[in-house]
């Protein structure tokens, strides 16, 4: 099991540096969004002051941001959020830029109602750069608008095989959540 720490972009540089010093020998896979900024250079500076691997999520809004992260050496990991980068094609492009620049891209995202999770599964299966450590929070899948739930077996999910994204939307569930 690999442990990840999400700073939720809440720490100033000094506090983040102290947190990194405190967990340096704990074997974290990475410390996600340690600083309360979306600027890349302060994260790159923190990365040079610690042996804890850093990761970015909130600063990546498309392939151009990914290129900027590669250029400044901001972090060895990035989480690509389909919604945040603008969909499947921009996410695929982000993965290509990250992989070419020596950064490990991972898929991640905010809670969804199941459709985005299906899209993430297809993208992870189709793009080799998204080969491991992708995140779909199990709590997202408790109450979806899908007719058939996506199942987690031994921490893994199968890619839906039906046409399109491979899932069917339950209209009654959509109406339950509809806001007028």
C-alpha positions as CSV (number, residue, x, y, z in Angstrom):
1,X,0.0,0.0,0.0
2,X,1.2,3.5,-0.8
3,X,0.3,6.4,1.3
4,X,-0.6,9.8,-0.1
5,X,-1.0,13.0,1.8
6,X,-3.4,15.6,0.4
7,X,-2.4,19.1,1.6
8,X,-5.6,20.5,-0.1
9,X,-3.5,23.7,-0.9
10,X,-3.8,24.9,2.7
11,X,-0.2,25.4,3.8
12,X,2.2,28.3,3.6
13,X,5.8,27.4,2.5
14,X,7.2,27.2,6.1
15,X,4.4,24.9,7.4
16,X,4.6,22.7,4.3
17,X,8.4,22.4,4.7
18,X,7.9,21.5,8.4
19,X,5.3,18.9,7.4
20,X,7.6,17.4,4.8
21,X,10.5,17.2,7.4
22,X,8.1,15.4,9.7
23,X,7.2,12.7,7.2
24,X,10.4,12.4,5.2
25,X,11.1,8.8,6.4
26,X,7.5,7.6,6.4
27,X,7.6,6.4,2.8
28,X,4.9,8.6,1.3
29,X,4.2,8.1,-2.3
30,X,3.6,11.9,-2.5
31,X,2.4,15.0,-0.8
32,X,-0.4,16.5,-3.0
33,X,-0.9,20.2,-3.3
34,X,1.1,21.2,-0.3
35,X,1.0,25.0,-0.8
36,X,-1.8,27.5,-0.7
37,X,-1.0,28.7,-4.2
38,X,-1.6,27.5,-7.8
39,X,1.8,28.9,-8.8
40,X,4.2,26.3,-9.9
41,X,7.6,27.8,-8.9
42,X,6.9,27.9,-5.1
43,X,6.1,24.1,-5.3
44,X,9.2,23.5,-7.3
45,X,11.2,25.4,-4.7
46,X,9.7,23.3,-1.9
47,X,10.5,20.1,-3.9
48,X,14.2,21.1,-3.9
49,X,14.1,21.5,-0.1
50,X,12.7,18.0,0.7
51,X,13.0,14.4,-0.2
52,X,9.2,13.9,0.0
53,X,7.9,13.6,-3.6
54,X,5.3,16.3,-4.4
55,X,2.3,16.2,-6.6
56,X,0.1,18.7,-8.3
57,X,-3.7,18.7,-9.0
58,X,-5.2,22.2,-8.5
59,X,-2.6,23.9,-10.8
60,X,-3.3,21.7,-13.8
61,X,-6.1,23.0,-16.0
62,X,-4.8,21.7,-19.3
63,X,-1.9,20.7,-21.4
64,X,-0.3,24.2,-21.2
65,X,-0.2,24.0,-17.4
66,X,1.3,20.5,-17.7
67,X,4.0,21.8,-19.9
68,X,4.7,24.6,-17.4
69,X,5.0,22.0,-14.6
70,X,7.4,20.0,-16.7
71,X,9.5,23.0,-17.5
72,X,10.0,24.2,-14.0
73,X,10.3,20.7,-12.4
74,X,7.4,21.4,-10.1
75,X,6.7,17.9,-9.0
76,X,7.3,14.3,-10.0
77,X,3.5,13.5,-9.9
78,X,0.4,15.2,-11.3
79,X,-3.3,14.3,-10.9
80,X,-5.3,14.9,-14.0
81,X,-8.9,15.7,-13.4
82,X,-11.1,15.2,-16.5
83,X,-13.5,18.0,-15.5
84,X,-10.8,20.4,-14.6
85,X,-8.8,20.0,-17.8
86,X,-11.8,20.0,-20.1
87,X,-12.6,16.4,-21.0
88,X,-11.1,13.2,-22.3
89,X,-9.0,14.6,-25.2
90,X,-7.3,17.3,-23.1
91,X,-6.7,14.7,-20.3
92,X,-5.0,12.4,-22.9
93,X,-2.9,15.3,-24.1
94,X,-1.9,16.2,-20.5
95,X,-0.8,12.6,-20.0
96,X,1.3,12.7,-23.1
97,X,3.0,15.9,-22.0
98,X,3.6,14.6,-18.5
99,X,5.0,11.3,-19.7
100,X,7.3,13.0,-22.3
101,X,8.6,15.3,-19.5
102,X,9.3,12.5,-17.0
103,X,6.3,13.2,-14.7
104,X,4.0,10.4,-13.6
105,X,0.4,11.3,-14.5
106,X,-2.5,9.9,-12.5
107,X,-6.2,10.2,-13.0
108,X,-8.2,11.8,-10.2
109,X,-11.2,13.9,-9.7
110,X,-14.0,15.2,-7.6
111,X,-16.9,13.1,-6.6
112,X,-19.2,12.3,-9.5
113,X,-22.5,10.5,-10.1
114,X,-20.8,7.6,-12.0
115,X,-20.6,8.8,-15.6
116,X,-17.2,10.6,-15.0
117,X,-15.9,7.5,-13.3
118,X,-16.8,5.4,-16.3
119,X,-15.0,7.9,-18.5
120,X,-11.9,7.7,-16.3
121,X,-11.9,3.9,-16.5
122,X,-11.9,4.0,-20.3
123,X,-9.2,6.7,-20.4
124,X,-7.0,4.7,-17.9
125,X,-7.4,1.6,-20.1
126,X,-6.6,3.4,-23.3
127,X,-3.6,5.6,-22.2
128,X,-0.6,3.7,-21.0
129,X,0.8,6.8,-19.1
130,X,-2.2,6.3,-16.7
131,X,-0.9,2.9,-15.8
132,X,-1.3,2.9,-12.0
133,X,-2.4,4.7,-9.0
134,X,-5.5,6.3,-10.5
135,X,-8.1,7.5,-8.0
136,X,-11.8,7.0,-8.0
137,X,-13.1,7.4,-4.5
138,X,-15.3,4.6,-3.4
139,X,-17.7,7.0,-1.7
140,X,-18.4,8.4,-5.2
141,X,-19.9,5.1,-6.2
142,X,-22.4,4.7,-3.3
143,X,-25.3,6.6,-4.9
144,X,-24.8,7.1,-8.6
145,X,-27.2,7.8,-11.4
146,X,-26.1,4.6,-13.2
147,X,-28.6,1.8,-13.8
148,X,-25.9,-0.8,-12.8
149,X,-23.2,0.3,-10.3
150,X,-19.5,0.1,-11.1
151,X,-18.0,-2.5,-8.8
152,X,-14.7,-2.5,-7.0
153,X,-13.1,-5.9,-6.6
154,X,-9.8,-6.2,-4.7
155,X,-9.3,-2.4,-5.2
156,X,-9.7,-2.7,-9.0
157,X,-12.5,-1.8,-11.4
158,X,-13.3,-3.3,-14.8
159,X,-13.8,-1.1,-17.8
160,X,-17.5,-1.1,-18.8
161,X,-18.0,-3.0,-22.0
162,X,-21.3,-1.7,-23.4
163,X,-21.4,0.9,-26.2
164,X,-20.3,4.5,-25.5
165,X,-18.9,4.9,-22.0
166,X,-20.4,1.4,-21.2
167,X,-22.9,2.6,-18.7
168,X,-26.6,3.3,-18.7
169,X,-28.2,6.2,-16.9
170,X,-31.2,5.5,-14.7
171,X,-33.6,8.4,-15.5
172,X,-35.5,8.0,-12.1
173,X,-32.2,8.6,-10.3
174,X,-31.5,11.6,-12.4
175,X,-34.9,13.1,-11.5
176,X,-34.3,12.4,-7.8
177,X,-31.2,14.7,-8.0
178,X,-32.6,17.3,-10.5
179,X,-32.6,20.8,-9.2
180,X,-35.3,23.1,-10.6
